[in-house]
Amino acid sequence: MSVILEDFTISYGKYVAVDAMTAAFPSGSTGLLGANGAGKSSLIKGLLGLVPLAGGRATILGRDVASERKAIRQMIGYMPEDDCLIPGLTGIGMVQYAGELCGMSGQDAIQRGHEVLFMVGLGEARYRKVESYSSGMRQRIKMAQALVHDPKLLFLDEPTSGMDPKGRQEMLELIQTISSRGTMSIVLATHILIDVERTCERAVIIHRGKLIKEESIKNLQGSYSGTYTVRVEGNRDSFEKKLKQAGCQIEPNGKHLMDVSLPDGADTQIVLIAAKDSGATLRKLVPSVQSLEDVFVKMIGDEHANL
């Protein structure tokens, strides 16, 4: 396991940002999902020792986060949500400095710095001062700093924030490439669900500092496989009443459609019978394609999706 949490708690005074969380992040790519304010950044900062623990314990790559912080920081890469650039340094100078902080020699850090700057698309801008970089370029150089020492585990906190569509696409492709090599595990913290759906194998969903679900993305989507998109004409109220009496769950889907979740073990015969008994005319009955966003909204609630 890359990360193991046991009753892991982070608080700021009376406010509990991460509430006694117990979870495991396996090797590979894991999306840390939650609406803004769910506790994603606080969880990562607590793991890296940037904020103190209020309770519990955690290990990263088998090392205790409370007692082995220096060793952990040499093994992980961290791309923070906020800018962490030093005015006056060039792009290559900034990345070289990050490498040296992780224990690399100056020569190795500068050589590797050139490589990762080209990798993230900043090769032509590596001699420019970092304060002249656009918001998208700042995201790229934060990624370069995180990668320079070739870490075993990479924490990415909102990596596509502030990027234009082309830059966002390129950042996601880079994350996919890193993940596909199989030599570096990734924890991607974001509220942009499609980013996780595209780049990660598993998801850890948190809400208000609490763990809601940890599961493979494939299984999360499959957990709602008994949902159908339905359209009827006629007595819709009676039709919905019959479905609810049969144990179905109903959610509106636009003006004319509804998503109907069948009880465990049931088939679409329930829908056909409800239409017949209510006198409604069934115009559409197809399996509902469940994206990660659909699953997230069902678990958390639409008011918290923040998409």
C-alpha positions as CSV (number, residue, x, y, z in Angstrom):
1,M,0.0,0.0,0.0
2,S,1.2,3.5,-0.8
3,V,-0.7,5.2,2.0
4,I,-2.5,3.7,5.1
5,L,-4.7,5.9,7.4
6,E,-5.9,4.8,10.8
7,D,-8.3,7.2,12.6
8,F,-6.4,10.0,10.9
9,T,-7.5,13.4,12.2
10,I,-6.6,17.0,11.2
11,S,-8.2,19.9,13.0
12,Y,-7.8,23.7,13.1
13,G,-8.9,24.7,16.5
14,K,-12.5,23.4,16.9
15,Y,-12.9,22.8,13.2
16,V,-12.2,19.2,12.2
17,A,-11.0,19.1,8.6
18,V,-10.3,15.3,8.5
19,D,-12.4,13.3,10.9
20,A,-10.9,10.0,12.2
21,M,-10.4,8.6,8.6
22,T,-9.4,5.0,8.1
23,A,-8.5,4.2,4.5
24,A,-5.9,2.6,2.3
25,F,-4.4,3.9,-1.0
26,P,-2.9,1.0,-3.0
27,S,-0.1,1.3,-5.4
28,G,-1.2,2.7,-8.8
29,S,-3.4,5.8,-9.4
30,T,-6.0,6.9,-6.9
31,G,-8.3,9.8,-7.1
32,L,-9.0,11.7,-3.9
33,L,-12.5,13.1,-4.6
34,G,-14.6,15.6,-2.7
35,A,-16.3,19.0,-3.1
36,N,-14.3,22.1,-2.3
37,G,-13.8,22.1,1.5
38,A,-14.2,18.4,1.8
39,G,-10.7,18.0,3.4
40,K,-8.6,16.9,0.5
41,S,-5.8,19.4,0.9
42,S,-5.8,19.1,4.7
43,L,-5.4,15.3,4.3
44,I,-2.4,15.7,2.0
45,K,-0.8,18.4,4.2
46,G,-1.3,16.2,7.3
47,L,0.4,13.3,5.5
48,L,3.4,15.5,4.6
49,G,3.7,16.9,8.1
50,L,2.8,20.4,6.9
51,V,0.0,20.6,9.5
52,P,0.0,18.7,12.9
53,L,-2.0,15.6,13.5
54,A,-4.8,15.9,16.0
55,G,-5.2,12.1,16.3
56,G,-4.6,8.7,14.7
57,R,-1.6,7.7,12.6
58,A,-0.6,7.1,9.0
59,T,2.2,5.5,7.0
60,I,3.5,6.4,3.5
61,L,5.4,3.7,1.7
62,G,5.7,1.9,5.0
63,R,7.1,4.9,6.9
64,D,5.4,6.6,9.8
65,V,4.3,10.2,8.9
66,A,4.9,11.4,12.5
67,S,8.4,10.1,13.0
68,E,10.0,9.7,9.5
69,R,9.0,12.9,7.8
70,K,12.4,13.6,6.2
71,A,12.7,10.2,4.7
72,I,9.1,10.4,3.4
73,R,9.8,13.8,1.7
74,Q,12.7,12.3,-0.2
75,M,10.5,9.6,-1.5
76,I,7.4,11.6,-2.6
77,G,6.7,14.4,-5.0
78,Y,4.1,17.1,-4.1
79,M,2.4,19.5,-6.4
80,P,0.4,21.9,-4.1
81,E,-2.7,23.6,-5.0
82,D,-1.3,27.1,-4.2
83,D,1.7,28.6,-5.9
84,C,5.1,28.0,-4.3
85,L,7.5,29.8,-6.6
86,I,10.4,32.0,-5.6
87,P,10.5,35.4,-7.5
88,G,13.9,36.0,-9.2
89,L,14.6,32.4,-10.1
90,T,14.3,31.0,-13.6
91,G,12.3,27.9,-14.3
92,I,15.4,25.7,-14.4
93,G,16.7,27.4,-11.2
94,M,13.5,26.7,-9.5
95,V,13.4,23.0,-10.4
96,Q,17.1,22.6,-9.6
97,Y,16.6,24.0,-6.2
98,A,13.7,21.6,-5.6
99,G,15.9,18.7,-6.6
100,E,18.6,19.8,-4.2
101,L,16.1,20.1,-1.4
102,C,15.3,16.4,-2.0
103,G,18.9,15.4,-1.6
104,M,20.2,15.5,-5.2
105,S,23.6,16.9,-6.1
106,G,23.5,20.2,-7.9
107,Q,24.8,18.6,-11.2
108,D,22.2,15.8,-11.1
109,A,19.4,18.3,-10.2
110,I,20.1,20.6,-13.1
111,Q,20.4,17.8,-15.6
112,R,17.2,16.2,-14.4
113,G,15.6,19.7,-14.3
114,H,16.1,20.2,-18.0
115,E,14.6,16.8,-18.7
116,V,11.4,17.3,-16.7
117,L,10.9,20.9,-17.9
118,F,10.8,19.6,-21.5
119,M,8.5,16.8,-20.3
120,V,6.0,19.2,-18.9
121,G,6.2,21.6,-21.8
122,L,8.3,24.3,-20.4
123,G,11.6,23.6,-22.3
124,E,11.5,26.8,-24.3
125,A,10.6,28.9,-21.2
126,R,13.1,27.3,-18.7
127,Y,15.3,30.4,-18.6
128,R,12.5,32.9,-18.0
129,K,11.9,34.2,-14.5
130,V,9.1,32.3,-12.8
131,E,7.1,35.4,-11.9
132,S,6.6,36.0,-15.6
133,Y,4.8,32.7,-16.0
134,S,1.1,32.4,-16.8
135,S,-1.2,30.5,-14.4
136,G,-1.0,27.4,-16.7
137,M,2.8,27.6,-16.8
138,R,2.9,27.8,-13.0
139,Q,1.0,24.6,-12.8
140,R,3.5,23.0,-15.2
141,I,6.5,24.1,-13.2
142,K,4.9,22.8,-10.0
143,M,4.6,19.5,-11.7
144,A,8.3,19.6,-12.8
145,Q,9.4,20.3,-9.2
146,A,7.4,17.3,-8.0
147,L,9.0,15.0,-10.6
148,V,12.6,16.2,-10.6
149,H,13.9,13.6,-8.0
150,D,11.9,10.7,-9.6
151,P,9.7,10.0,-6.5
152,K,8.0,6.7,-5.8
153,L,4.7,8.5,-4.9
154,L,3.3,11.6,-6.4
155,F,0.7,13.8,-4.6
156,L,-1.2,16.1,-7.0
157,D,-3.5,18.7,-5.5
158,E,-5.9,20.2,-8.1
159,P,-3.2,19.9,-10.9
160,T,-5.4,21.3,-13.7
161,S,-6.6,24.4,-11.8
162,G,-6.3,27.6,-13.8
163,M,-5.3,25.9,-17.1
164,D,-6.9,26.5,-20.4
165,P,-8.5,23.6,-22.2
166,K,-5.4,22.7,-24.2
167,G,-3.1,22.9,-21.2
168,R,-5.6,20.9,-19.1
169,Q,-5.6,18.2,-21.8
170,E,-1.8,18.1,-21.9
171,M,-1.6,17.9,-18.1
172,L,-4.0,14.9,-18.0
173,E,-2.1,13.2,-20.8
174,L,1.1,13.6,-18.8
175,I,-0.5,12.2,-15.6
176,Q,-1.7,9.2,-17.7
177,T,1.7,8.7,-19.1
178,I,3.3,8.7,-15.7
179,S,0.7,6.3,-14.3
180,S,1.0,3.9,-17.3
181,R,4.7,3.4,-16.6
182,G,3.9,1.6,-13.4
183,T,7.0,2.9,-11.5
184,M,5.3,5.8,-9.7
185,S,2.1,5.8,-7.7
186,I,-0.2,8.8,-7.9
187,V,-2.8,10.4,-5.5
188,L,-4.8,13.0,-7.4
189,A,-6.9,15.3,-5.3
190,T,-9.6,17.2,-7.2
191,H,-13.2,18.1,-7.4
192,I,-13.1,17.7,-11.2
193,L,-14.5,14.2,-11.5
194,I,-13.8,13.7,-15.1
195,D,-10.1,14.2,-14.4
196,V,-10.2,11.2,-12.0
197,E,-12.3,9.1,-14.3
198,R,-9.8,9.6,-17.1
199,T,-6.5,9.1,-15.2
200,C,-7.2,7.0,-12.1
201,E,-7.9,3.3,-11.3
202,R,-9.5,3.9,-7.9
203,A,-11.3,6.6,-6.0
204,V,-11.4,7.6,-2.4
205,I,-14.5,9.8,-1.9
206,I,-14.6,12.1,1.2
207,H,-17.2,14.5,2.4
208,R,-16.9,17.0,5.2
209,G,-13.8,15.3,6.4
210,K,-15.2,11.8,6.5
211,L,-14.6,8.8,4.3
212,I,-17.7,8.0,2.1
213,K,-16.3,5.3,-0.2
214,E,-13.1,3.7,-1.4
215,E,-13.4,1.5,-4.5
216,S,-12.2,0.9,-8.0
217,I,-13.8,3.4,-10.4
218,K,-15.1,0.5,-12.5
219,N,-16.9,-1.0,-9.5
220,L,-18.2,2.4,-8.4
221,Q,-19.8,2.9,-11.8
222,G,-21.1,-0.7,-11.9
223,S,-22.7,-0.3,-8.5
224,Y,-25.5,1.6,-10.3
225,S,-25.8,-0.8,-13.2
226,G,-29.5,-1.4,-12.3
227,T,-30.5,2.1,-13.3
228,Y,-32.5,2.9,-16.4
229,T,-33.4,6.1,-18.2
230,V,-37.2,6.2,-18.7
231,R,-39.7,8.4,-20.5
232,V,-43.4,8.1,-20.3
233,E,-46.4,10.0,-21.7
234,G,-49.7,10.2,-19.9
235,N,-50.2,9.8,-16.1
236,R,-46.6,10.3,-15.0
237,D,-47.5,10.9,-11.3
238,S,-49.4,7.5,-11.1
239,F,-46.5,5.8,-13.0
240,E,-44.0,7.1,-10.5
241,K,-46.2,6.1,-7.5
242,K,-46.4,2.5,-8.9
243,L,-42.6,2.4,-9.3
244,K,-42.0,3.6,-5.7
245,Q,-44.5,1.0,-4.4
246,A,-42.4,-1.6,-6.2
247,G,-39.3,-0.4,-4.4
248,C,-37.7,1.7,-7.2
249,Q,-35.8,4.9,-6.6
250,I,-36.6,7.8,-9.0
251,E,-34.5,10.8,-9.9
252,P,-35.5,13.5,-12.5
253,N,-33.3,13.6,-15.6
254,G,-34.2,16.8,-17.4
255,K,-37.7,17.9,-18.2
256,H,-39.1,14.7,-19.7
257,L,-36.8,11.9,-18.5
258,M,-36.3,10.1,-15.2
259,D,-33.6,7.7,-13.9
260,V,-35.2,4.7,-12.3
261,S,-33.0,2.5,-10.0
262,L,-34.5,-1.0,-9.7
263,P,-34.4,-3.0,-6.4
264,D,-31.7,-5.7,-6.1
265,G,-32.4,-8.7,-8.3
266,A,-35.3,-7.0,-10.1
267,D,-35.5,-6.6,-13.9
268,T,-37.3,-4.1,-16.2
269,Q,-40.6,-6.0,-15.9
270,I,-41.3,-3.8,-12.9
271,V,-41.2,-0.7,-15.2
272,L,-43.5,-2.4,-17.8
273,I,-46.0,-3.4,-15.2
274,A,-46.0,0.1,-13.6
275,A,-46.7,1.6,-17.0
276,K,-49.5,-0.8,-17.7
277,D,-51.1,-0.4,-14.3
278,S,-50.9,3.5,-14.4
279,G,-52.1,3.8,-17.9
280,A,-49.0,5.6,-18.9
281,T,-47.4,5.1,-22.3
282,L,-43.7,4.0,-22.2
283,R,-41.7,5.9,-24.8
284,K,-38.1,5.1,-23.6
285,L,-36.4,2.5,-21.5
286,V,-32.7,2.2,-21.8
287,P,-29.8,1.4,-19.4
288,S,-28.5,4.6,-17.8
289,V,-24.8,5.2,-18.5
290,Q,-23.3,6.1,-15.1
291,S,-20.3,8.4,-15.1
292,L,-18.2,9.0,-12.0
293,E,-20.1,12.3,-11.7
294,D,-23.4,10.5,-11.6
295,V,-22.1,8.2,-8.8
296,F,-20.6,11.1,-6.9
297,V,-23.9,13.1,-7.0
298,K,-25.9,10.1,-5.8
299,M,-23.5,9.5,-2.9
300,I,-23.0,13.1,-1.8
301,G,-26.0,15.0,-3.1
302,D,-26.3,17.5,-5.9
303,E,-25.8,20.5,-3.6
304,H,-22.4,19.3,-2.7
305,A,-21.1,18.3,-6.1
306,N,-19.6,21.8,-6.8
307,L,-18.9,21.0,-10.4
